[in-house]
Amino acid sequence: MLDNFKDWLLRRAIRKQNPRQARLRNYKDIRNVLLIYKNEPASLHADILHIKDTLVKEGKEVTLFTIDLDKETTFLDRPRQAKVLELQQVNYDLLIDLTLEPCRPLHYLALYARADCKAGLELTHGILDFMIAVSKQVNASFLYEQIIRYLKMINSI
């Protein structure tokens, strides 16, 4: 019952969010990237660091952002205000949500982040501008590669 209420609150927050104009940026022009991810399991950290290194080698400024689900969220699965304010200090060219399974606090972070383009796995409608739908279990590296591949394809047309 409480989970249904938490889901309703998230959907309400999505509806109330000011309409924003999504912009698919030319990949070459993207300067700063925000990677949002769930910090579990521990094996994911190697993938995240590899993704960050790849982006840095391409000349992108990368910010890693996650949340401690026990300490930085409310009982309604919302991020605490301090975490949201920390996230909103910078405007990003691209947000890549590397969340691989539904996680309300991370969905809120993706919703409240200031980014021209938001991309990730198709988990919640209304937050991301560019969603990847997959029929199998994927890892963060695969998701990242697909997002970048399609962004490059879109901009080459």
C-alpha positions in Angstrom: 0.0 0.0 0.0 2.8 2.4 0.9 4.6 1.5 -2.3 1.6 2.5 -4.3 1.5 5.9 -2.5 5.2 6.4 -3.2 4.7 5.6 -6.9 1.8 8.1 -7.0 4.0 10.8 -5.4 6.7 10.2 -8.1 4.1 10.4 -10.9 2.7 13.5 -9.4 6.2 15.1 -9.2 6.7 14.2 -12.8 3.4 15.9 -13.8 4.1 19.0 -11.7 7.7 19.5 -13.0 7.8 22.6 -15.2 7.7 21.6 -18.8 11.1 21.7 -20.2 12.3 21.5 -23.8 14.5 18.5 -24.4 17.4 19.1 -26.7 19.3 16.3 -28.3 22.8 17.8 -28.4 25.4 17.1 -31.0 27.7 14.6 -29.2 30.8 16.6 -30.3 29.4 19.7 -28.6 28.6 18.0 -25.2 31.1 19.3 -22.6 29.8 18.2 -19.3 28.0 14.9 -18.5 26.2 13.8 -15.3 26.2 10.0 -14.6 23.5 9.0 -12.1 23.8 5.4 -10.8 22.8 3.1 -8.0 25.9 2.3 -5.9 25.0 -1.4 -5.6 26.3 -4.0 -6.4 30.0 -3.4 -5.8 30.8 -4.9 -9.2 29.1 -1.9 -10.8 31.8 0.5 -9.6 34.4 -0.9 -12.1 31.9 -0.3 -15.0 31.1 3.3 -13.8 34.8 4.2 -13.5 35.5 2.7 -17.0 32.6 4.8 -18.4 33.9 7.9 -16.7 37.4 7.3 -18.0 36.1 6.8 -21.6 34.2 10.1 -21.4 37.2 12.0 -19.9 39.4 10.7 -22.8 36.9 12.2 -25.2 37.3 15.6 -23.6 34.1 15.5 -21.5 33.8 16.8 -17.9 32.1 14.0 -15.9 30.3 14.2 -12.6 29.4 11.0 -10.9 26.3 11.2 -8.7 24.6 8.6 -6.5 22.7 8.5 -3.3 22.9 6.6 0.0 19.5 5.0 0.1 19.6 4.7 3.9 20.9 8.1 4.9 20.0 10.5 2.1 16.4 9.7 1.5 13.1 10.2 3.3 10.8 7.4 4.3 8.8 8.3 1.1 11.9 7.4 -1.1 12.5 11.1 -1.9 16.1 12.5 -1.8 16.7 14.8 1.0 16.7 18.5 0.1 20.4 18.9 0.6 21.1 16.2 -2.0 18.8 17.8 -4.5 20.4 21.2 -4.0 23.9 19.7 -4.5 22.7 18.1 -7.7 21.2 21.4 -9.0 24.3 23.5 -8.7 25.4 22.8 -12.2 23.6 22.7 -15.6 24.7 19.7 -17.6 24.7 19.1 -21.3 23.8 15.4 -20.9 22.5 13.3 -18.1 23.0 9.6 -18.4 20.9 7.6 -15.9 22.7 4.2 -15.5 20.0 2.9 -13.2 19.4 -0.7 -14.2 16.2 -1.4 -12.1 13.5 0.8 -10.7 14.7 3.0 -7.9 12.5 5.9 -6.8 15.2 8.1 -5.2 17.3 7.9 -8.4 14.3 8.7 -10.6 13.7 11.8 -8.4 17.4 12.8 -9.0 17.0 12.4 -12.7 13.8 14.4 -12.6 15.3 17.3 -10.6 18.7 17.4 -12.4 19.4 20.4 -14.7 20.3 18.9 -18.0 19.6 19.7 -21.6 19.2 16.1 -22.5 18.4 13.1 -20.2 19.0 9.6 -21.4 18.8 6.1 -19.8 17.0 2.8 -19.6 13.2 2.9 -20.1 12.0 2.5 -16.5 9.8 5.5 -15.8 8.1 7.6 -18.4 8.1 11.4 -18.3 11.6 11.9 -16.8 14.0 11.0 -19.6 14.1 12.5 -23.1 15.9 9.6 -24.7 15.1 6.1 -23.5 16.6 2.7 -24.4 14.3 -0.2 -24.4 15.9 -3.7 -24.0 14.4 -7.1 -23.8 17.1 -8.7 -21.7 19.1 -7.9 -18.5 21.8 -5.4 -19.3 24.8 -3.9 -17.5 25.8 -0.3 -17.2 28.5 -0.5 -19.9 26.1 -1.9 -22.4 23.5 0.8 -21.6 26.2 3.5 -21.9 27.4 2.2 -25.2 23.9 2.1 -26.7 23.1 5.6 -25.5 26.3 7.1 -27.0 25.9 5.0 -30.2 22.3 6.4 -30.8 23.2 9.9 -29.8 26.0 9.8 -32.4 23.7 8.3 -35.0 21.0 10.9 -34.4 23.4 13.8 -34.8 25.0 12.4 -38.0 21.7 12.4 -40.0 
